[in-house]
Amino acid sequence: MNNRKLCPFCGAAAVMQTFTTAAEKVPRFRVKCSECWCMTDWDNWTPEEADAKWNRRTENEQSQKD
């Protein structure tokens, strides 16, 4: 089970996607919203890196929850 946050724009769940180029033959990962198509880039070499980028939020958003 992952700790992936909901989409910061629409609140929908997000999914992990994987892509492998023919030249590199190594997978890359990104996280994409299932509703509004907000997403990270493909420059993540592990699922954990992709989740970390997706879960990153601004300090302003964090302080509003406190």
PQR file of N, CA, C, O and H, with PARSE charges and radii, in Angstrom:
ATOM      1  N   MET A   1       0.845  -1.188   0.000 -0.4000 1.5000
ATOM      2  CA  MET A   1       0.000   0.000   0.000 -0.0000 2.0000
ATOM      3  C   MET A   1       0.886   1.246   0.000  0.5500 1.7000
ATOM      4  O   MET A   1       1.879   1.306   0.724 -0.5500 1.4000
ATOM      5  N   ASN A   2       0.524   2.233  -0.810 -0.4000 1.5000
ATOM      6  CA  ASN A   2       1.336   3.439  -0.896 -0.0000 2.0000
ATOM      7  C   ASN A   2       0.724   4.566  -0.061  0.5500 1.7000
ATOM      8  O   ASN A   2      -0.424   4.490   0.378 -0.5500 1.4000
ATOM      9  H   ASN A   2      -0.283   2.184  -1.398  0.4000 1.0000
ATOM     10  N   ASN A   3       1.506   5.584   0.139 -0.4000 1.5000
ATOM     11  CA  ASN A   3       1.046   6.772   0.870 -0.0000 2.0000
ATOM     12  C   ASN A   3       0.861   7.933  -0.081  0.5500 1.7000
ATOM     13  O   ASN A   3       1.102   9.081   0.290 -0.5500 1.4000
ATOM     14  H   ASN A   3       2.438   5.645  -0.217  0.4000 1.0000
ATOM     15  N   ARG A   4       0.441   7.657  -1.288 -0.4000 1.5000
ATOM     16  CA  ARG A   4       0.276   8.683  -2.311 -0.0000 2.0000
ATOM     17  C   ARG A   4      -0.879   9.605  -1.961  0.5500 1.7000
ATOM     18  O   ARG A   4      -1.989   9.158  -1.672 -0.5500 1.4000
ATOM     19  H   ARG A   4       0.245   6.724  -1.589  0.4000 1.0000
ATOM     20  N   LYS A   5      -0.597  10.899  -1.994 -0.4000 1.5000
ATOM     21  CA  LYS A   5      -1.626  11.889  -1.678 -0.0000 2.0000
ATOM     22  C   LYS A   5      -2.615  12.017  -2.839  0.5500 1.7000
ATOM     23  O   LYS A   5      -2.331  11.620  -3.969 -0.5500 1.4000
ATOM     24  H   LYS A   5       0.304  11.262  -2.230  0.4000 1.0000
ATOM     25  N   LEU A   6      -3.772  12.579  -2.528 -0.4000 1.5000
ATOM     26  CA  LEU A   6      -4.756  12.860  -3.559 -0.0000 2.0000
ATOM     27  C   LEU A   6      -4.272  14.030  -4.408  0.5500 1.7000
ATOM     28  O   LEU A   6      -3.364  14.760  -4.011 -0.5500 1.4000
ATOM     29  H   LEU A   6      -4.002  12.902  -1.610  0.4000 1.0000
ATOM     30  N   CYS A   7      -4.876  14.204  -5.565 -0.4000 1.5000
ATOM     31  CA  CYS A   7      -4.494  15.283  -6.467 -0.0000 2.0000
ATOM     32  C   CYS A   7      -4.654  16.634  -5.764  0.5500 1.7000
ATOM     33  O   CYS A   7      -5.685  16.880  -5.138 -0.5500 1.4000
ATOM     34  H   CYS A   7      -5.614  13.611  -5.887  0.4000 1.0000
ATOM     35  N   PRO A   8      -3.654  17.508  -5.859 -0.5600 1.5000
ATOM     36  CA  PRO A   8      -3.757  18.806  -5.199  0.2800 2.0000
ATOM     37  C   PRO A   8      -4.732  19.752  -5.896  0.5500 1.7000
ATOM     38  O   PRO A   8      -5.090  20.785  -5.330 -0.5500 1.4000
ATOM     39  N   PHE A   9      -5.165  19.424  -7.103 -0.4000 1.5000
ATOM     40  CA  PHE A   9      -6.061  20.295  -7.848 -0.0000 2.0000
ATOM     41  C   PHE A   9      -7.520  19.868  -7.770  0.5500 1.7000
ATOM     42  O   PHE A   9      -8.403  20.704  -7.571 -0.5500 1.4000
ATOM     43  H   PHE A   9      -4.874  18.585  -7.563  0.4000 1.0000
ATOM     44  N   CYS A  10      -7.782  18.560  -7.927 -0.4000 1.5000
ATOM     45  CA  CYS A  10      -9.181  18.123  -7.944 -0.0000 2.0000
ATOM     46  C   CYS A  10      -9.534  17.155  -6.819  0.5500 1.7000
ATOM     47  O   CYS A  10     -10.712  16.869  -6.604 -0.5500 1.4000
ATOM     48  H   CYS A  10      -7.066  17.882  -8.088  0.4000 1.0000
ATOM     49  N   GLY A  11      -8.534  16.644  -6.098 -0.4000 1.5000
ATOM     50  CA  GLY A  11      -8.798  15.748  -4.972 -0.0000 2.0000
ATOM     51  C   GLY A  11      -9.005  14.292  -5.348  0.5500 1.7000
ATOM     52  O   GLY A  11      -9.332  13.477  -4.486 -0.5500 1.4000
ATOM     53  H   GLY A  11      -7.577  16.876  -6.273  0.4000 1.0000
ATOM     54  N   ALA A  12      -8.822  13.945  -6.624 -0.4000 1.5000
ATOM     55  CA  ALA A  12      -9.008  12.556  -7.056 -0.0000 2.0000
ATOM     56  C   ALA A  12      -7.771  11.714  -6.720  0.5500 1.7000
ATOM     57  O   ALA A  12      -6.704  12.240  -6.403 -0.5500 1.4000
ATOM     58  H   ALA A  12      -8.556  14.607  -7.325  0.4000 1.0000
ATOM     59  N   ALA A  13      -7.947  10.416  -6.798 -0.4000 1.5000
ATOM     60  CA  ALA A  13      -6.833   9.489  -6.579 -0.0000 2.0000
ATOM     61  C   ALA A  13      -5.858   9.563  -7.750  0.5500 1.7000
ATOM     62  O   ALA A  13      -6.235   9.917  -8.867 -0.5500 1.4000
ATOM     63  H   ALA A  13      -8.814   9.989  -7.055  0.4000 1.0000
ATOM     64  N   ALA A  14      -4.612   9.227  -7.480 -0.4000 1.5000
ATOM     65  CA  ALA A  14      -3.586   9.234  -8.513 -0.0000 2.0000
ATOM     66  C   ALA A  14      -3.055   7.822  -8.719  0.5500 1.7000
ATOM     67  O   ALA A  14      -3.115   6.987  -7.817 -0.5500 1.4000
ATOM     68  H   ALA A  14      -4.306   8.939  -6.573  0.4000 1.0000
ATOM     69  N   VAL A  15      -2.536   7.564  -9.911 -0.4000 1.5000
ATOM     70  CA  VAL A  15      -2.033   6.235 -10.249 -0.0000 2.0000
ATOM     71  C   VAL A  15      -0.589   6.324 -10.730  0.5500 1.7000
ATOM     72  O   VAL A  15      -0.155   7.339 -11.276 -0.5500 1.4000
ATOM     73  H   VAL A  15      -2.487   8.242 -10.645  0.4000 1.0000
ATOM     74  N   MET A  16       0.138   5.238 -10.512 -0.4000 1.5000
ATOM     75  CA  MET A  16       1.514   5.135 -10.996 -0.0000 2.0000
ATOM     76  C   MET A  16       1.482   4.623 -12.428  0.5500 1.7000
ATOM     77  O   MET A  16       0.732   3.702 -12.749 -0.5500 1.4000
ATOM     78  H   MET A  16      -0.214   4.414 -10.068  0.4000 1.0000
ATOM     79  N   GLN A  17       2.299   5.224 -13.287 -0.4000 1.5000
ATOM     80  CA  GLN A  17       2.445   4.749 -14.660 -0.0000 2.0000
ATOM     81  C   GLN A  17       3.918   4.439 -14.900  0.5500 1.7000
ATOM     82  O   GLN A  17       4.796   5.027 -14.268 -0.5500 1.4000
ATOM     83  H   GLN A  17       2.909   5.972 -13.027  0.4000 1.0000
ATOM     84  N   THR A  18       4.179   3.516 -15.815 -0.4000 1.5000
ATOM     85  CA  THR A  18       5.550   3.172 -16.156 -0.0000 2.0000
ATOM     86  C   THR A  18       5.736   3.239 -17.662  0.5500 1.7000
ATOM     87  O   THR A  18       4.798   3.019 -18.429 -0.5500 1.4000
ATOM     88  H   THR A  18       3.465   3.039 -16.328  0.4000 1.0000
ATOM     89  N   PHE A  19       6.955   3.544 -18.073 -0.4000 1.5000
ATOM     90  CA  PHE A  19       7.294   3.684 -19.485 -0.0000 2.0000
ATOM     91  C   PHE A  19       8.723   3.212 -19.679  0.5500 1.7000
ATOM     92  O   PHE A  19       9.604   3.556 -18.892 -0.5500 1.4000
ATOM     93  H   PHE A  19       7.717   3.723 -17.450  0.4000 1.0000
ATOM     94  N   THR A  20       8.956   2.431 -20.713 -0.4000 1.5000
ATOM     95  CA  THR A  20      10.303   1.968 -21.021 -0.0000 2.0000
ATOM     96  C   THR A  20      10.616   2.306 -22.471  0.5500 1.7000
ATOM     97  O   THR A  20       9.866   1.934 -23.373 -0.5500 1.4000
ATOM     98  H   THR A  20       8.240   2.151 -21.353  0.4000 1.0000
ATOM     99  N   THR A  21      11.716   3.008 -22.696 -0.4000 1.5000
ATOM    100  CA  THR A  21      12.115   3.320 -24.063 -0.0000 2.0000
ATOM    101  C   THR A  21      12.855   2.136 -24.669  0.5500 1.7000
ATOM    102  O   THR A  21      13.473   1.348 -23.952 -0.5500 1.4000
ATOM    103  H   THR A  21      12.326   3.310 -21.963  0.4000 1.0000
ATOM    104  N   ALA A  22      12.791   2.018 -25.964 -0.4000 1.5000
ATOM    105  CA  ALA A  22      13.492   0.938 -26.656 -0.0000 2.0000
ATOM    106  C   ALA A  22      15.002   1.116 -26.539  0.5500 1.7000
ATOM    107  O   ALA A  22      15.739   0.133 -26.456 -0.5500 1.4000
ATOM    108  H   ALA A  22      12.289   2.658 -26.545  0.4000 1.0000
ATOM    109  N   ALA A  23      15.461   2.353 -26.533 -0.4000 1.5000
ATOM    110  CA  ALA A  23      16.896   2.620 -26.476 -0.0000 2.0000
ATOM    111  C   ALA A  23      17.480   2.367 -25.086  0.5500 1.7000
ATOM    112  O   ALA A  23      18.534   1.744 -24.956 -0.5500 1.4000
ATOM    113  H   ALA A  23      14.862   3.151 -26.601  0.4000 1.0000
ATOM    114  N   GLU A  24      16.801   2.848 -24.058 -0.4000 1.5000
ATOM    115  CA  GLU A  24      17.348   2.729 -22.690 -0.0000 2.0000
ATOM    116  C   GLU A  24      17.067   1.381 -22.061  0.5500 1.7000
ATOM    117  O   GLU A  24      17.882   0.874 -21.289 -0.5500 1.4000
ATOM    118  H   GLU A  24      15.945   3.354 -24.163  0.4000 1.0000
ATOM    119  N   LYS A  25      15.937   0.802 -22.376 -0.4000 1.5000
ATOM    120  CA  LYS A  25      15.527  -0.496 -21.839 -0.0000 2.0000
ATOM    121  C   LYS A  25      15.456  -0.534 -20.308  0.5500 1.7000
ATOM    122  O   LYS A  25      15.609  -1.593 -19.699 -0.5500 1.4000
ATOM    123  H   LYS A  25      15.275   1.214 -23.003  0.4000 1.0000
ATOM    124  N   VAL A  26      15.227   0.609 -19.706 -0.4000 1.5000
ATOM    125  CA  VAL A  26      14.998   0.671 -18.254 -0.0000 2.0000
ATOM    126  C   VAL A  26      13.715   1.457 -18.022  0.5500 1.7000
ATOM    127  O   VAL A  26      13.462   2.443 -18.713 -0.5500 1.4000
ATOM    128  H   VAL A  26      15.103   1.469 -20.201  0.4000 1.0000
ATOM    129  N   PRO A  27      12.916   1.041 -17.075 -0.5600 1.5000
ATOM    130  CA  PRO A  27      11.639   1.731 -16.853  0.2800 2.0000
ATOM    131  C   PRO A  27      11.813   3.089 -16.186  0.5500 1.7000
ATOM    132  O   PRO A  27      12.738   3.314 -15.405 -0.5500 1.4000
ATOM    133  N   ARG A  28      10.902   3.975 -16.518 -0.4000 1.5000
ATOM    134  CA  ARG A  28      10.751   5.261 -15.831 -0.0000 2.0000
ATOM    135  C   ARG A  28       9.325   5.295 -15.297  0.5500 1.7000
ATOM    136  O   ARG A  28       8.446   4.584 -15.785 -0.5500 1.4000
ATOM    137  H   ARG A  28      10.151   3.793 -17.153  0.4000 1.0000
ATOM    138  N   PHE A  29       9.113   6.130 -14.291 -0.4000 1.5000
ATOM    139  CA  PHE A  29       7.818   6.154 -13.626 -0.0000 2.0000
ATOM    140  C   PHE A  29       7.300   7.580 -13.496  0.5500 1.7000
ATOM    141  O   PHE A  29       8.075   8.534 -13.435 -0.5500 1.4000
ATOM    142  H   PHE A  29       9.827   6.708 -13.895  0.4000 1.0000
ATOM    143  N   ARG A  30       5.994   7.707 -13.455 -0.4000 1.5000
ATOM    144  CA  ARG A  30       5.358   8.983 -13.127 -0.0000 2.0000
ATOM    145  C   ARG A  30       4.057   8.690 -12.407  0.5500 1.7000
ATOM    146  O   ARG A  30       3.534   7.577 -12.460 -0.5500 1.4000
ATOM    147  H   ARG A  30       5.364   6.932 -13.504  0.4000 1.0000
ATOM    148  N   VAL A  31       3.544   9.707 -11.732 -0.4000 1.5000
ATOM    149  CA  VAL A  31       2.246   9.612 -11.067 -0.0000 2.0000
ATOM    150  C   VAL A  31       1.312  10.576 -11.794  0.5500 1.7000
ATOM    151  O   VAL A  31       1.688  11.704 -12.114 -0.5500 1.4000
ATOM    152  H   VAL A  31       3.969  10.612 -11.688  0.4000 1.0000
ATOM    153  N   LYS A  32       0.098  10.116 -12.044 -0.4000 1.5000
ATOM    154  CA  LYS A  32      -0.872  10.896 -12.816 -0.0000 2.0000
ATOM    155  C   LYS A  32      -2.226  10.847 -12.127  0.5500 1.7000
ATOM    156  O   LYS A  32      -2.658   9.797 -11.653 -0.5500 1.4000
ATOM    157  H   LYS A  32      -0.207   9.200 -11.784  0.4000 1.0000
ATOM    158  N   CYS A  33      -2.889  11.994 -12.077 -0.4000 1.5000
ATOM    159  CA  CYS A  33      -4.245  12.063 -11.520 -0.0000 2.0000
ATOM    160  C   CYS A  33      -5.192  11.268 -12.403  0.5500 1.7000
ATOM    161  O   CYS A  33      -5.082  11.309 -13.628 -0.5500 1.4000
ATOM    162  H   CYS A  33      -2.538  12.848 -12.462  0.4000 1.0000
ATOM    163  N   SER A  34      -6.110  10.554 -11.797 -0.4000 1.5000
ATOM    164  CA  SER A  34      -7.062   9.750 -12.554 -0.0000 2.0000
ATOM    165  C   SER A  34      -8.214  10.576 -13.118  0.5500 1.7000
ATOM    166  O   SER A  34      -9.011  10.068 -13.907 -0.5500 1.4000
ATOM    167  H   SER A  34      -6.199  10.521 -10.802  0.4000 1.0000
ATOM    168  N   GLU A  35      -8.309  11.834 -12.725 -0.4000 1.5000
ATOM    169  CA  GLU A  35      -9.408  12.674 -13.201 -0.0000 2.0000
ATOM    170  C   GLU A  35      -8.955  13.851 -14.065  0.5500 1.7000
ATOM    171  O   GLU A  35      -9.381  13.974 -15.214 -0.5500 1.4000
ATOM    172  H   GLU A  35      -7.661  12.247 -12.085  0.4000 1.0000
ATOM    173  N   CYS A  36      -8.093  14.717 -13.522 -0.4000 1.5000
ATOM    174  CA  CYS A  36      -7.763  15.967 -14.230 -0.0000 2.0000
ATOM    175  C   CYS A  36      -6.461  15.899 -15.018  0.5500 1.7000
ATOM    176  O   CYS A  36      -6.085  16.882 -15.656 -0.5500 1.4000
ATOM    177  H   CYS A  36      -7.747  14.617 -12.589  0.4000 1.0000
ATOM    178  N   TRP A  37      -5.773  14.783 -14.991 -0.4000 1.5000
ATOM    179  CA  TRP A  37      -4.574  14.531 -15.774 -0.0000 2.0000
ATOM    180  C   TRP A  37      -3.359  15.329 -15.312  0.5500 1.7000
ATOM    181  O   TRP A  37      -2.385  15.437 -16.056 -0.5500 1.4000
ATOM    182  H   TRP A  37      -6.079  13.984 -14.473  0.4000 1.0000
ATOM    183  N   CYS A  38      -3.389  15.878 -14.127 -0.4000 1.5000
ATOM    184  CA  CYS A  38      -2.198  16.481 -13.541 -0.0000 2.0000
ATOM    185  C   CYS A  38      -1.190  15.349 -13.376  0.5500 1.7000
ATOM    186  O   CYS A  38      -1.583  14.231 -13.043 -0.5500 1.4000
ATOM    187  H   CYS A  38      -4.181  15.790 -13.523  0.4000 1.0000
ATOM    188  N   MET A  39       0.121  15.610 -13.603 -0.4000 1.5000
ATOM    189  CA  MET A  39       1.090  14.522 -13.515 -0.0000 2.0000
ATOM    190  C   MET A  39       2.490  15.042 -13.235  0.5500 1.7000
ATOM    191  O   MET A  39       2.788  16.220 -13.434 -0.5500 1.4000
ATOM    192  H   MET A  39       0.440  16.518 -13.873  0.4000 1.0000
ATOM    193  N   THR A  40       3.343  14.136 -12.769 -0.4000 1.5000
ATOM    194  CA  THR A  40       4.769  14.423 -12.651 -0.0000 2.0000
ATOM    195  C   THR A  40       5.405  14.142 -14.007  0.5500 1.7000
ATOM    196  O   THR A  40       4.739  13.660 -14.922 -0.5500 1.4000
ATOM    197  H   THR A  40       3.101  13.179 -12.608  0.4000 1.0000
ATOM    198  N   ASP A  41       6.691  14.443 -14.133 -0.4000 1.5000
ATOM    199  CA  ASP A  41       7.390  14.128 -15.373 -0.0000 2.0000
ATOM    200  C   ASP A  41       7.872  12.675 -15.349  0.5500 1.7000
ATOM    201  O   ASP A  41       7.681  11.967 -14.360 -0.5500 1.4000
ATOM    202  H   ASP A  41       7.233  14.834 -13.389  0.4000 1.0000
ATOM    203  N   TRP A  42       8.493  12.243 -16.438 -0.4000 1.5000
ATOM    204  CA  TRP A  42       8.961  10.866 -16.555 -0.0000 2.0000
ATOM    205  C   TRP A  42      10.359  10.670 -15.987  0.5500 1.7000
ATOM    206  O   TRP A  42      10.885   9.560 -16.069 -0.5500 1.4000
ATOM    207  H   TRP A  42       8.647  12.818 -17.241  0.4000 1.0000
ATOM    208  N   ASP A  43      10.975  11.676 -15.427 -0.4000 1.5000
ATOM    209  CA  ASP A  43      12.368  11.588 -14.977 -0.0000 2.0000
ATOM    210  C   ASP A  43      12.514  10.917 -13.615  0.5500 1.7000
ATOM    211  O   ASP A  43      13.356  11.336 -12.820 -0.5500 1.4000
ATOM    212  H   ASP A  43      10.548  12.577 -15.360  0.4000 1.0000
ATOM    213  N   ASN A  44      11.750   9.927 -13.333 -0.4000 1.5000
ATOM    214  CA  ASN A  44      11.807   9.194 -12.073 -0.0000 2.0000
ATOM    215  C   ASN A  44      12.251   7.773 -12.373  0.5500 1.7000
ATOM    216  O   ASN A  44      11.599   7.064 -13.141 -0.5500 1.4000
ATOM    217  H   ASN A  44      11.066   9.586 -13.978  0.4000 1.0000
ATOM    218  N   TRP A  45      13.348   7.357 -11.775 -0.4000 1.5000
ATOM    219  CA  TRP A  45      13.900   6.047 -12.067 -0.0000 2.0000
ATOM    220  C   TRP A  45      13.349   4.968 -11.145  0.5500 1.7000
ATOM    221  O   TRP A  45      13.570   3.780 -11.380 -0.5500 1.4000
ATOM    222  H   TRP A  45      13.876   7.933 -11.151  0.4000 1.0000
ATOM    223  N   THR A  46      12.635   5.369 -10.098 -0.4000 1.5000
ATOM    224  CA  THR A  46      12.001   4.388  -9.216 -0.0000 2.0000
ATOM    225  C   THR A  46      10.585   4.861  -8.888  0.5500 1.7000
ATOM    226  O   THR A  46      10.305   6.058  -8.963 -0.5500 1.4000
ATOM    227  H   THR A  46      12.456   6.334  -9.907  0.4000 1.0000
ATOM    228  N   PRO A  47       9.698   3.947  -8.530 -0.5600 1.5000
ATOM    229  CA  PRO A  47       8.358   4.357  -8.108  0.2800 2.0000
ATOM    230  C   PRO A  47       8.402   5.261  -6.875  0.5500 1.7000
ATOM    231  O   PRO A  47       7.568   6.156  -6.732 -0.5500 1.4000
ATOM    232  N   GLU A  48       9.365   5.033  -5.991 -0.4000 1.5000
ATOM    233  CA  GLU A  48       9.482   5.853  -4.786 -0.0000 2.0000
ATOM    234  C   GLU A  48       9.817   7.304  -5.134  0.5500 1.7000
ATOM    235  O   GLU A  48       9.304   8.224  -4.496 -0.5500 1.4000
ATOM    236  H   GLU A  48      10.043   4.307  -6.107  0.4000 1.0000
ATOM    237  N   GLU A  49      10.663   7.516  -6.129 -0.4000 1.5000
ATOM    238  CA  GLU A  49      10.980   8.883  -6.571 -0.0000 2.0000
ATOM    239  C   GLU A  49       9.743   9.572  -7.141  0.5500 1.7000
ATOM    240  O   GLU A  49       9.496  10.746  -6.863 -0.5500 1.4000
ATOM    241  H   GLU A  49      11.079   6.769  -6.647  0.4000 1.0000
ATOM    242  N   ALA A  50       8.974   8.844  -7.931 -0.4000 1.5000
ATOM    243  CA  ALA A  50       7.758   9.414  -8.512 -0.0000 2.0000
ATOM    244  C   ALA A  50       6.756   9.792  -7.420  0.5500 1.7000
ATOM    245  O   ALA A  50       6.164  10.870  -7.465 -0.5500 1.4000
ATOM    246  H   ALA A  50       9.175   7.890  -8.156  0.4000 1.0000
ATOM    247  N   ASP A  51       6.567   8.909  -6.441 -0.4000 1.5000
ATOM    248  CA  ASP A  51       5.651   9.211  -5.331 -0.0000 2.0000
ATOM    249  C   ASP A  51       6.134  10.407  -4.522  0.5500 1.7000
ATOM    250  O   ASP A  51       5.329  11.240  -4.106 -0.5500 1.4000
ATOM    251  H   ASP A  51       7.049   8.033  -6.404  0.4000 1.0000
ATOM    252  N   ALA A  52       7.444  10.498  -4.297 -0.4000 1.5000
ATOM    253  CA  ALA A  52       7.986  11.622  -3.529 -0.0000 2.0000
ATOM    254  C   ALA A  52       7.717  12.947  -4.235  0.5500 1.7000
ATOM    255  O   ALA A  52       7.365  13.933  -3.587 -0.5500 1.4000
ATOM    256  H   ALA A  52       8.098   9.821  -4.635  0.4000 1.0000
ATOM    257  N   LYS A  53       7.879  12.981  -5.548 -0.4000 1.5000
ATOM    258  CA  LYS A  53       7.585  14.207  -6.296 -0.0000 2.0000
ATOM    259  C   LYS A  53       6.101  14.533  -6.238  0.5500 1.7000
ATOM    260  O   LYS A  53       5.722  15.689  -6.048 -0.5500 1.4000
ATOM    261  H   LYS A  53       8.165  12.180  -6.075  0.4000 1.0000
ATOM    262  N   TRP A  54       5.264  13.522  -6.401 -0.4000 1.5000
ATOM    263  CA  TRP A  54       3.815  13.750  -6.369 -0.0000 2.0000
ATOM    264  C   TRP A  54       3.373  14.263  -5.001  0.5500 1.7000
ATOM    265  O   TRP A  54       2.532  15.158  -4.916 -0.5500 1.4000
ATOM    266  H   TRP A  54       5.572  12.583  -6.555  0.4000 1.0000
ATOM    267  N   ASN A  55       3.921  13.716  -3.960 -0.4000 1.5000
ATOM    268  CA  ASN A  55       3.493  14.068  -2.604 -0.0000 2.0000
ATOM    269  C   ASN A  55       4.045  15.398  -2.117  0.5500 1.7000
ATOM    270  O   ASN A  55       3.591  15.909  -1.093 -0.5500 1.4000
ATOM    271  H   ASN A  55       4.604  12.990  -4.028  0.4000 1.0000
ATOM    272  N   ARG A  56       5.012  15.971  -2.822 -0.4000 1.5000
ATOM    273  CA  ARG A  56       5.591  17.239  -2.398 -0.0000 2.0000
ATOM    274  C   ARG A  56       4.537  18.340  -2.524  0.5500 1.7000
ATOM    275  O   ARG A  56       3.863  18.461  -3.547 -0.5500 1.4000
ATOM    276  H   ARG A  56       5.381  15.555  -3.653  0.4000 1.0000
ATOM    277  N   ARG A  57       4.414  19.130  -1.473 -0.4000 1.5000
ATOM    278  CA  ARG A  57       3.468  20.254  -1.443 -0.0000 2.0000
ATOM    279  C   ARG A  57       4.203  21.494  -0.954  0.5500 1.7000
ATOM    280  O   ARG A  57       5.254  21.394  -0.321 -0.5500 1.4000
ATOM    281  H   ARG A  57       4.962  19.032  -0.643  0.4000 1.0000
ATOM    282  N   THR A  58       3.651  22.646  -1.246 -0.4000 1.5000
ATOM    283  CA  THR A  58       4.292  23.884  -0.815 -0.0000 2.0000
ATOM    284  C   THR A  58       4.172  24.041   0.690  0.5500 1.7000
ATOM    285  O   THR A  58       3.281  23.465   1.316 -0.5500 1.4000
ATOM    286  H   THR A  58       2.797  22.727  -1.760  0.4000 1.0000
ATOM    287  N   GLU A  59       5.067  24.817   1.261 -0.4000 1.5000
ATOM    288  CA  GLU A  59       5.004  25.083   2.702 -0.0000 2.0000
ATOM    289  C   GLU A  59       3.702  25.786   3.056  0.5500 1.7000
ATOM    290  O   GLU A  59       3.146  25.562   4.131 -0.5500 1.4000
ATOM    291  H   GLU A  59       5.790  25.285   0.753  0.4000 1.0000
ATOM    292  N   ASN A  60       3.218  26.628   2.166 -0.4000 1.5000
ATOM    293  CA  ASN A  60       1.983  27.381   2.401 -0.0000 2.0000
ATOM    294  C   ASN A  60       0.799  26.427   2.610  0.5500 1.7000
ATOM    295  O   ASN A  60      -0.021  26.644   3.502 -0.5500 1.4000
ATOM    296  H   ASN A  60       3.670  26.811   1.293  0.4000 1.0000
ATOM    297  N   GLU A  61       0.712  25.396   1.805 -0.4000 1.5000
ATOM    298  CA  GLU A  61      -0.385  24.428   1.946 -0.0000 2.0000
ATOM    299  C   GLU A  61      -0.277  23.684   3.269  0.5500 1.7000
ATOM    300  O   GLU A  61      -1.287  23.449   3.933 -0.5500 1.4000
ATOM    301  H   GLU A  61       1.378  25.220   1.081  0.4000 1.0000
ATOM    302  N   GLN A  62       0.940  23.313   3.658 -0.4000 1.5000
ATOM    303  CA  GLN A  62       1.130  22.612   4.914 -0.0000 2.0000
ATOM    304  C   GLN A  62       0.719  23.462   6.094  0.5500 1.7000
ATOM    305  O   GLN A  62       0.086  22.959   7.022 -0.5500 1.4000
ATOM    306  H   GLN A  62       1.760  23.504   3.119  0.4000 1.0000
ATOM    307  N   SER A  63       1.066  24.754   6.084 -0.4000 1.5000
ATOM    308  CA  SER A  63       0.757  25.613   7.219 -0.0000 2.0000
ATOM    309  C   SER A  63      -0.735  25.900   7.334  0.5500 1.7000
ATOM    310  O   SER A  63      -1.220  26.203   8.425 -0.5500 1.4000
ATOM    311  H   SER A  63       1.581  25.163   5.330  0.4000 1.0000
ATOM    312  N   GLN A  64      -1.475  25.810   6.222 -0.4000 1.5000
ATOM    313  CA  GLN A  64      -2.910  26.043   6.252 -0.0000 2.0000
ATOM    314  C   GLN A  64      -3.637  24.896   6.951  0.5500 1.7000
ATOM    315  O   GLN A  64      -4.733  25.092   7.475 -0.5500 1.4000
ATOM    316  H   GLN A  64      -1.081  25.564   5.336  0.4000 1.0000
ATOM    317  N   LYS A  65      -3.043  23.707   6.966 -0.4000 1.5000
ATOM    318  CA  LYS A  65      -3.671  22.554   7.603 -0.0000 2.0000
ATOM    319  C   LYS A  65      -3.457  22.533   9.096  0.5500 1.7000
ATOM    320  O   LYS A  65      -4.202  21.868   9.816 -0.5500 1.4000
ATOM    321  H   LYS A  65      -2.152  23.547   6.541  0.4000 1.0000
ATOM    322  N   ASP A  66      -2.437  23.260   9.587 -0.4000 1.5000
ATOM    323  CA  ASP A  66      -2.120  23.261  11.022 -0.0000 2.0000
ATOM    324  C   ASP A  66      -3.082  24.119  11.814  0.5500 1.7000
ATOM    325  O   ASP A  66      -2.953  24.226  13.034 -0.5500 1.4000
ATOM    326  H   ASP A  66      -1.832  23.800   9.002  0.4000 1.0000
TER
END
